[in-house]
Amino acid sequence: MRKTPALCTALILLICAPAFAAFSVSVAPYEGGFTLDFGKAGFNPPPQKEVTVRVNSSSGKQYRLLQTLMEPLTSAPGDTVPTANFVVYSVRGSNTTGTLLTDYEAPVTLNRAPLYVSDQQGSPDSFTLVYALKGPCTVPSGNYRGRLRFTLEAVDSTAQQVETYLDISAQIENTSANIEIAAANGMNRVSVRQTDAGIETGDVVVTVQNGVRNADEKLIQVFSVPPTATDGTELPFEAVKVTVGDTPETPVVSERQTLLARIPGKDSEIPIRYSLAEGLKAGTYRSTLKYILENAQGPQELAAFPFEARIDKVFDMRITTEDGSGKISFRGLKPGAPTRTYEVDIAIKNNTGARFQVSQKVLTGMVNTEGKAIPSANFTVTTGKFGETRGTLKTPAPVPMNADESQVLYISDTTGSPDSFKVIYGLSAPDTVKAGDYSASIIYSLSEL
C-alpha cells in the first residue's frame, strides 16, 4: 500500500514534461559583438551591416518575427536620423523554410513591422538581414545611438511571445551639406513687384553648413507651373530674372533650372534674387517655387515657397514741349511772317494690353497777352513719327485748330504697345496781325478704347 504515492509522483512528472517546448530568437551582428555598429559612417556610399537571426521553435505552431525601432538613432545634442534614412532588407535565399517579408529596402520605423513568417509547422529557421544608412541626410556629424526590438510570437495568438533587443551605434561623418533655404522677407514666400518707379526684388537666402565634398551635388529650382494670372494669362519663364550670389543676372530659361552646379565646400550664405523684365502685361501672376538638392542618392526637396509676380498697372502720358517751358508759344510774331512751327513730343507708357488713343482739345485759340486771337485757319496741327512709332497717326497733314473742339491725334496698335509720336503746330501770321508773343492752352487726353 505504501508504494502507491511513489507511482503517482512518477506519473505526474511524465505528464508535465511536454510543457517546456522551445521558443526563442537570437539576433547577432555578422561581425560579432552585441551592438549593430556602423562605426565611422557617411551616407555616400551608404554603409551596410548584416545581422543573423536564428529562431528555435518546437511548439508546432506557425510563428512570425516583428521589428520595432524602440529608440531612433539620436545624438547627445538631440539630432535624430530620420527613419527614411535607416533602412532594412532581407537577403534572399538566406532562410530555409519560412517566408521573408522584406525583399526590398524598407524604412525602419517605430511601428511593429513583420520581417518573417514561418511555415505552417513552425519549423526552426535562420536568415540574414541587412541594415543601411541611406542618404541624402543632413544631420550633423556626431555619435548616434538607438535600439531595435525583435518580437517572436505565434501567428494565431500573442500569448506566446518572446522579445530580444539590439543596440545600434554610428559615428556619423556627414559630408552632405546641411542646407537651409529661407525667403528674405520673413513671410515664407517669394514676391517680386514691378512698379512705375522700378523693381522690388524677391530675395531668398541659401545657408550652407558642414560643407560638401561631393562633386555631384547641385541645387535645382523648379517652378510648378508658369506664373499664371487669374484670367489664365501666363508669364513667360524668361520674364523672370534670377541672380545667384555674385553671378550676372540671367533670365529663367525653363521650369527646371540649375542654380548651383556645385554646393560650396565651406559654410556660406548665398543670396538668390528674383526680378522681372520690362514691358510685361499688368497683373498678378502666381506659381510655386521649389528648391531641390540632387546627388547620387536622388533628389531631395529642401524648400517650397509660393511665388508671386505683381506688375502694377501703368497707363500714363508724358508731354515734352520744344523749349521745355510746358507752353505752346510763338514769340516775336510779326505780320506777314512765313509759317513757323512748334513741336511737342508725346510718349505713352501702357502695360494693360488694351488699345488706347490720344486726343487734344484747344481751350483757347492762339492769342496774345491782350486776348487778341489769330484766325483758326492760320493755326494748324500735324502729327509725325517719333522714333519707331507703331500706332496710327490721325492728322498726317495740317488740320486747322478750332477752339473748344476735340481732335484725335493718335490710336495705338491692337495690343496697346507703349509708343511715342510728335505733334507739330504751325502758325502763319496774316498781314493784319498785331506783332507780339502768342500762346495757346491745349488739354491732352489719354483714354482706353
NUDREN-956361 format. One record per residue (C-alpha): residue number from 1; y, x, z. Coordinates in steps of 0.02 Angstrom, whole numbers, plus 50000, padded with zeros to 5 digits. Each point is the difference from the previous one (the first is absolute). Example, Ala and Ser with C-alpha at 12.3 -4.5 7.8 and 13.67 -1.06 7.14 Angstrom:
BEGIN
i/y/x/z
1/49775/50615/50390;
2/50172/50069/49967;
END
This chain:
BEGIN
i/y/x/z
1/50000/50000/50000;
2/50120/50146/50036;
3/49986/50064/49819;
4/50089/49849/49927;
5/50181/50058/50033;
6/49970/50166/49912;
7/49936/49911/49846;
8/50152/49886/49995;
9/50118/50146/50012;
10/49920/50085/49852;
11/50014/49842/49896;
12/50185/49983/50038;
13/50034/50178/49944;
14/49911/49973/49836;
15/50098/49842/49962;
16/50173/50079/50035;
17/49977/50160/49899;
18/50052/49929/49827;
19/50178/49956/50063;
20/50058/50181/49977;
21/50023/49999/49807;
22/50101/50142/49922;
23/50176/49951/49939;
24/50127/50142/49988;
25/50123/50085/49884;
26/50068/50177/49992;
27/50150/50061/49899;
28/50027/50186/49977;
29/50112/50107/49889;
30/49900/50093/49869;
31/50083/50163/50052;
32/49947/49974/50181;
33/50093/49963/50160;
34/50054/49833/50072;
35/50167/49978/49910;
36/50039/49956/49820;
37/50119/50147/49979;
38/50097/50019/49838;
39/50075/50163/50063;
40/50156/50058/49909;
41/50024/49866/49870;
42/50125/49944/49870;
43/49987/49853/49883;
44/49990/50093/49836;
45/49855/50020/49969;
46/49932/49869/50123;
47/49894/50082/50138;
48/49826/49924/50021;
49/49872/50007/50141;
50/49821/49936/50004;
51/49920/49904/50144;
52/49813/49969/50022;
53/49948/49832/50072;
54/49826/49972/50072;
55/49934/49831/50058;
56/49840/49984/50100;
57/49933/49823/50015;
58/49830/49928/50043;
59/50056/49822/50037;
60/49936/49934/49834;
61/50165/49910/49973;
62/50128/50029/49862;
63/50155/50091/50064;
64/50169/50060/49938;
65/50123/50139/50040;
66/50187/49968/50014;
67/50149/50117/50014;
68/50165/49973/50092;
69/50150/50117/50009;
70/50033/49992/50187;
71/50143/50124/49999;
72/50091/50043/49837;
73/50037/50183/49965;
74/50158/50027/50102;
75/50104/50153/50048;
76/50075/50036/50171;
77/50175/49941/49942;
78/49922/49835/49944;
79/49988/50023/49811;
80/49848/49910/49928;
81/49901/50029/49841;
82/49999/49832/49908;
83/49827/49921/49985;
84/50019/50004/49811;
85/49997/50190/50010;
86/49841/50012/50104;
87/49851/49944/49896;
88/49810/49997/50005;
89/49859/49982/49875;
90/49810/50018/50009;
91/49896/50123/49900;
92/49889/49904/49882;
93/49815/50036/50022;
94/50022/50077/50172;
95/49913/49849/50080;
96/49815/49954/49988;
97/49974/49814/50027;
98/50158/49900/50036;
99/50160/49965/49903;
100/50161/50104/50006;
101/50155/49891/49994;
102/50134/50131/49962;
103/49956/50070/49829;
104/50186/50021/49963;
105/50146/50065/50103;
106/50062/49876/50128;
107/50138/50018/50131;
108/49942/50027/50179;
109/50084/49855/50091;
110/50012/49923/50173;
111/49884/49860/49944;
112/49810/49996/50020;
113/49943/50062/49829;
114/49814/49993/49948;
115/49933/50167/49941;
116/49813/49968/49986;
117/49869/49862/50014;
118/49814/50036/50024;
119/49851/49923/49912;
120/49925/49839/50068;
121/49878/50097/50110;
122/50140/50098/50085;
123/49925/50167/49950;
124/50075/50162/50068;
125/50114/50089/49877;
126/50130/50136/49978;
127/50142/50025/49878;
128/50159/50100/49967;
129/50181/49944/50012;
130/50148/50097/49930;
131/50173/49987/50081;
132/50158/50060/49911;
133/50188/50015/50028;
134/50078/49938/49839;
135/50179/50021/49940;
136/50137/49971/49964;
137/50047/49994/50183;
138/50167/50045/50078;
139/49953/50025/50183;
140/50073/50159/50077;
141/49889/50152/50025;
142/49915/50010/50170;
143/49840/49970/50100;
144/49929/49824/49980;
145/49859/49920/50101;
146/49907/49835/49987;
147/49834/49915/50041;
148/49867/49902/49906;
149/49878/49875/50073;
150/49832/49961/49920;
151/49911/49839/50050;
152/49814/49972/49968;
153/49948/49817/50016;
154/49866/49878/49945;
155/50051/49896/49849;
156/49951/49834/50078;
157/50071/50036/50174;
158/50129/50109/50086;
159/49902/49994/50163;
160/49910/50159/49950;
161/50144/50124/49972;
162/50024/50188/50016;
163/50163/50097/49983;
164/50039/50182/49973;
165/50164/50092/49972;
166/50064/50144/49894;
167/50163/50091/50032;
168/50109/50054/49853;
169/50123/50143/49989;
170/50108/50079/49864;
171/50132/50136/49997;
172/50103/49928/49860;
173/50106/50117/49895;
174/50093/49879/49890;
175/50064/50077/49839;
176/50060/49831/49938;
177/50182/49959/50026;
178/50056/49876/50129;
179/50121/49906/49888;
180/50119/49865/50057;
181/50109/49902/49879;
182/50147/49897/50062;
183/50144/49907/49920;
184/50161/50087/50050;
185/50094/49838/50035;
186/49882/49959/50143;
187/49969/49826/49926;
188/49825/50034/49932;
189/50051/49972/49819;
190/50072/50097/49854;
191/50160/49919/49941;
192/50115/50064/49863;
193/50159/49913/49943;
194/50117/50017/49852;
195/50179/49941/50024;
196/50156/50018/49894;
197/50049/50142/50116;
198/49838/50097/49976;
199/49820/50017/50062;
200/49935/49974/50176;
201/49839/50100/49999;
202/49836/49957/50084;
203/49930/50147/50099;
204/49827/50044/50065;
205/49952/50151/50107;
206/49829/50083/49987;
207/49958/50099/50158;
208/49859/50128/49985;
209/49917/50076/50153;
210/49854/50121/50017;
211/50023/50054/49820;
212/49872/49993/49860;
213/49898/50141/49929;
214/49914/49896/49868;
215/50071/50019/49826;
216/49929/49832/49943;
217/50104/49891/50117;
218/50147/49907/49925;
219/50115/49854/50039;
220/50005/49852/49880;
221/50120/49853/49994;
222/49938/49834/49933;
223/50101/49844/49958;
224/49891/49844/50020;
225/50093/49916/49854;
226/50161/50038/49906;
227/50149/49948/50108;
228/50022/49816/49955;
229/50138/49871/50028;
230/49967/49820/50051;
231/50027/49942/49820;
232/49862/50116/49941;
233/50113/50135/49928;
234/49921/50171/50022;
235/50095/50160/50033;
236/49928/50140/49892;
237/49921/50139/50102;
238/50118/50127/49920;
239/50148/49903/50070;
240/49950/50066/50171;
241/50040/50183/50030;
242/49920/50110/50132;
243/50047/50168/50077;
244/49870/50095/50101;
245/50070/50136/50113;
246/50108/50120/49901;
247/49928/49955/49830;
248/50111/49919/49867;
249/50010/49811/49989;
250/49875/49927/49877;
251/49960/49823/49943;
252/49840/49918/50061;
253/49885/50011/49850;
254/49863/49877/50047;
255/49931/49895/50141;
256/49903/50152/50063;
257/50085/50169/50013;
258/49971/50165/50089;
259/50140/50042/50122;
260/49928/50160/50074;
261/49871/50096/49897;
262/49959/50097/50159;
263/50039/49962/50181;
264/50100/50142/50083;
265/49896/50123/50100;
266/50117/49995/50148;
267/50086/49871/50109;
268/50139/49921/49900;
269/50104/49846/49965;
270/50019/49948/49819;
271/50133/49870/49953;
272/49962/49879/49859;
273/50151/49909/49928;
274/50000/49850/49884;
275/50147/49947/49891;
276/50029/49895/49844;
277/50051/50030/49820;
278/50163/49929/49932;
279/50018/49842/49896;
280/49866/49893/50084;
281/50002/49811/50006;
282/50062/49924/50162;
283/49867/49933/50118;
284/49885/50042/50144;
285/49836/50080/49948;
286/49853/50019/50118;
287/49834/50091/50005;
288/49890/50095/50125;
289/50006/50189/50007;
290/49846/50091/50063;
291/49972/50184/50041;
292/49825/50069/49972;
293/49929/50169/50055;
294/49870/50059/49875;
295/49873/50140/50023;
296/49817/50037/49969;
297/49947/49867/50126;
298/50093/49863/49906;
299/50162/49903/50020;
300/50075/49955/50169;
301/50146/49879/50016;
302/50130/50076/50117;
303/50137/49867/49993;
304/50057/49845/49907;
305/50177/49929/49997;
306/50083/49850/49919;
307/50110/50067/49860;
308/50163/49912/49955;
309/50124/50044/49862;
310/50158/49898/50015;
311/50123/50006/49855;
312/50164/49914/50041;
313/50081/49890/49868;
314/50139/50088/49905;
315/50114/49896/49889;
316/50167/50084/49985;
317/50136/50048/49877;
318/50116/50150/50001;
319/50166/49995/49905;
320/50090/50161/49956;
321/50171/49993/49917;
322/50063/50130/49878;
323/50128/50078/50116;
324/49908/49964/50162;
325/50138/49885/50060;
326/49893/49844/50002;
327/50129/49911/49893;
328/50007/49962/49814;
329/50175/50056/49956;
330/50101/50066/49855;
331/50150/50102/50050;
332/50154/50034/49899;
333/49963/49870/49868;
334/50133/49993/49861;
335/50038/49864/49873;
336/49906/50022/49834;
337/49890/50139/50071;
338/49825/50021/49921;
339/49849/49924/50091;
340/49953/50089/50159;
341/49830/49991/50085;
342/49939/50006/50179;
343/49817/50023/50048;
344/49901/49932/50147;
345/49823/50060/50038;
346/49880/49873/50076;
347/49834/50053/50077;
348/49872/49875/50069;
349/49861/50037/50124;
350/49861/49872/50002;
351/49820/50005/50062;
352/49960/49814/50004;
353/49915/49997/49831;
354/50109/49852/49947;
355/50120/49994/49852;
356/50185/50000/50037;
357/50169/49990/49916;
358/50174/50073/50029;
359/50152/49892/49964;
360/50187/50013/50027;
361/50142/49880/50035;
362/50183/50042/49968;
363/50105/49934/50144;
364/50164/50052/49918;
365/50042/50061/49828;
366/50072/50172/49972;
367/50166/49986/50094;
368/50138/50116/50056;
369/50076/50013/50173;
370/50116/49854/49958;
371/49852/49887/49953;
372/50038/50003/49814;
373/49835/49988/49902;
374/49947/50075/49834;
375/49923/49871/49882;
376/49810/49985/50022;
377/49973/50042/49817;
378/50067/50175/50038;
379/49883/50026/50148;
380/49817/50021/49947;
381/49831/50051/50074;
382/49854/50092/49920;
383/49835/50057/50078;
384/49917/50164/49956;
385/49850/50106/50049;
386/50008/50118/50147;
387/49856/50123/49987;
388/49839/49910/49953;
389/50052/49821/50025;
390/49843/49889/49995;
391/50073/49825/50007;
392/50099/49896/49875;
393/50187/50024/49980;
394/50081/49830/49972;
395/50171/50056/49935;
396/49964/50144/49879;
397/50162/49959/49906;
398/50173/49971/50077;
399/50024/49826/50074;
400/50167/49932/50065;
401/50017/49986/50189;
402/50057/49829/50059;
403/50054/49967/50179;
404/49883/49892/50105;
405/49858/50018/49876;
406/49830/50075/50041;
407/49914/50113/49874;
408/49821/50068/50003;
409/50009/50185/49966;
410/49818/50052/50017;
411/49821/49932/50021;
412/49860/50111/50065;
413/49828/50028/49923;
414/49856/49884/50049;
415/49949/50103/50152;
416/50176/50016/50070;
417/50003/50188/49985;
418/50144/50093/50084;
419/50130/50037/49868;
420/50178/50049/49961;
421/50127/49965/49864;
422/50185/50018/49957;
423/50135/49869/49992;
424/50143/50051/49885;
425/50164/49908/50016;
426/50128/50010/49858;
427/50185/49962/50013;
428/50122/49994/49856;
429/50186/49978/50032;
430/50098/49880/49888;
431/50179/50046/49955;
432/50065/49869/50120;
433/49912/50069/50154;
434/50103/50073/50139;
435/49965/50183/50032;
436/49916/50043/50167;
437/49836/50001/50095;
438/49874/49861/49974;
439/49840/49955/50097;
440/49870/49861/50010;
441/49894/49924/50139;
442/49818/49979/49949;
443/49847/49944/50101;
444/49826/50063/49951;
445/49846/49899/50044;
446/49817/50052/50010;
447/49872/49858/49998;
448/49813/49975/49976;
449/49940/49896/49853;
END
